[in-house]
Structure formats: C-alpha cells, structure tokens
Amino acid sequence: MTQAGALYRGMSASEFNALVRREFSRRLKEARVAAGFRSAAEFARTMGIGEARYRHWERGYALPDVEFVAVPLCPTLRLKPSDLFPMAERTWWESRSEPEPVKRDWLEIDEAAPECR
C-alpha cells in the first residue's frame, strides 16, 4: 500500500482521487487569486491553455499533467508542486540531500607543507 493509501485507509481509490482533485482545485484557485489573476480566463491565457481546460482543473473535474504542474504552472504561481497537491509528502528535490563537498586532501597538504609544492 502506498503512503497516501496508508494515510487514508478505508477510502476507496475513487474517493481518494476525488479528495485529491477537490483539494487541488481549491488550492489552485487560491494560488491564482493570490498571484493577482482576477479571473480563470486571464490565467488560462497567460498559461497558453484553453479556458475550459483550466476551468476543469479549478472545478476539480480533472488534474493537469505533472509536467505542466512543475513547469510552467508552479513557477507562474510562485509555488512548489507540493503546495498544490494535498497529501504530498516531500517533493523529490526537497528530499534529496546536497552532495557532500569533495575533500581536497591535496589542498590541506599544500597549505600545511608549502615546501612540497
């Protein structure tokens, strides 16, 4: 069972999907308004998509493709995808740790013993 499924035991897949769509649509509309887009039509034009398509997302009838959410939707709204999707844990880039810096032993040796240059 997925983590999301474990959090919502007893809920059917269709109930869970409806919950995700409903919450996504609420968050999307709030983000659009907060970003200064007064109408769904204005935002759809800015995003280069049809108004009907966008309204389906905002009304919870459908979800956009993940690629569209990541780029260009979220940058336009100044959000992370996890801000729009309910039940999101951490996004893959938030969970990645930064690579450890390369240890430069030669630099430490060089500084400790200038005569070795």
C-alpha positions as CSV (number, residue, x, y, z in Angstrom):
1,M,0.0,0.0,0.0
2,T,1.3,3.5,-0.8
3,Q,2.0,6.1,1.8
4,A,-1.0,8.1,0.7
5,G,-3.2,4.9,0.9
6,A,-1.9,4.2,4.4
7,L,-2.9,7.6,5.5
8,Y,-6.4,7.2,4.1
9,R,-7.3,3.6,4.9
10,G,-10.9,2.7,4.4
11,M,-11.2,5.2,1.5
12,S,-11.7,3.7,-2.0
13,A,-9.4,4.7,-4.8
14,S,-12.2,6.8,-6.4
15,E,-12.9,8.5,-3.1
16,F,-9.2,9.3,-2.6
17,N,-8.9,10.6,-6.2
18,A,-12.0,12.8,-5.7
19,L,-10.5,14.2,-2.5
20,V,-7.2,15.0,-4.3
21,R,-9.0,16.7,-7.2
22,R,-11.2,18.7,-4.8
23,E,-8.3,19.9,-2.6
24,F,-6.1,20.6,-5.7
25,S,-8.8,22.7,-7.2
26,R,-9.3,24.7,-4.0
27,R,-5.5,25.4,-3.7
28,L,-5.2,26.2,-7.3
29,K,-7.9,28.9,-7.2
30,E,-6.5,30.4,-4.0
31,A,-3.0,30.5,-5.6
32,R,-4.3,32.1,-8.8
33,V,-6.1,34.8,-6.9
34,A,-3.1,35.4,-4.5
35,A,-0.8,35.7,-7.6
36,G,-3.0,38.6,-8.8
37,F,-5.0,36.8,-11.6
38,R,-8.6,38.0,-11.1
39,S,-10.2,35.6,-13.5
40,A,-9.7,32.0,-14.6
41,A,-9.8,33.2,-18.2
42,E,-7.0,35.7,-17.7
43,F,-4.8,33.0,-16.0
44,A,-5.6,30.5,-18.8
45,R,-4.5,33.0,-21.4
46,T,-1.3,33.7,-19.5
47,M,-0.6,29.9,-19.3
48,G,-1.3,29.5,-23.0
49,I,-4.1,26.9,-22.5
50,G,-7.8,26.9,-23.2
51,E,-10.1,28.4,-20.6
52,A,-12.3,25.3,-20.5
53,R,-9.3,23.1,-19.8
54,Y,-8.2,25.4,-16.9
55,R,-11.7,25.6,-15.5
56,H,-11.9,21.8,-15.3
57,W,-8.8,21.9,-13.1
58,E,-10.2,24.7,-10.9
59,R,-13.5,23.0,-10.5
60,G,-12.0,19.7,-9.6
61,Y,-13.2,17.8,-12.7
62,A,-9.6,16.9,-13.8
63,L,-6.0,17.3,-12.9
64,P,-3.3,18.7,-15.1
65,D,-0.3,16.6,-16.2
66,V,2.5,16.5,-13.7
67,E,4.9,18.1,-16.2
68,F,2.5,21.1,-16.6
69,V,2.2,21.5,-12.8
70,A,6.0,21.5,-12.4
71,V,6.6,23.8,-15.4
72,P,5.0,26.3,-16.1
73,L,2.1,26.3,-13.6
74,C,4.1,26.4,-10.3
75,P,6.7,29.0,-11.4
76,T,3.9,31.3,-12.6
77,L,2.1,31.0,-9.3
78,R,5.4,31.0,-7.3
79,L,4.7,27.7,-5.7
80,K,6.1,24.2,-5.4
81,P,4.1,21.3,-6.7
82,S,3.6,20.1,-3.1
83,D,1.8,23.3,-2.3
84,L,-0.9,22.4,-4.7
85,F,-1.2,18.7,-4.2
86,P,-2.8,17.5,-0.9
87,M,-1.2,14.7,0.9
88,A,2.1,15.3,-0.7
89,E,5.0,14.3,1.4
90,R,8.1,16.0,0.2
91,T,8.9,16.5,-3.4
92,W,11.9,14.6,-4.8
93,W,14.1,17.7,-4.9
94,E,13.3,18.6,-1.3
95,S,14.2,15.1,-0.1
96,R,17.5,15.0,-2.0
97,S,20.4,15.9,0.2
98,E,23.1,18.1,-1.1
99,P,26.2,16.2,-2.2
100,E,29.0,16.4,0.2
101,P,31.8,18.7,-0.8
102,V,34.8,16.9,-2.3
103,K,37.5,16.6,0.2
104,R,40.6,18.1,-1.2
105,D,43.4,16.4,0.7
106,W,46.0,17.8,-1.7
107,L,44.9,21.4,-0.7
108,E,45.3,20.6,3.0
109,I,48.7,19.1,2.4
110,D,49.7,22.0,0.2
111,E,48.7,24.5,2.9
112,A,50.4,22.5,5.7
113,A,53.7,22.0,3.9
114,P,54.4,24.8,1.4
115,E,57.8,23.2,0.7
116,C,56.1,20.3,-1.0
117,R,54.9,22.5,-3.9
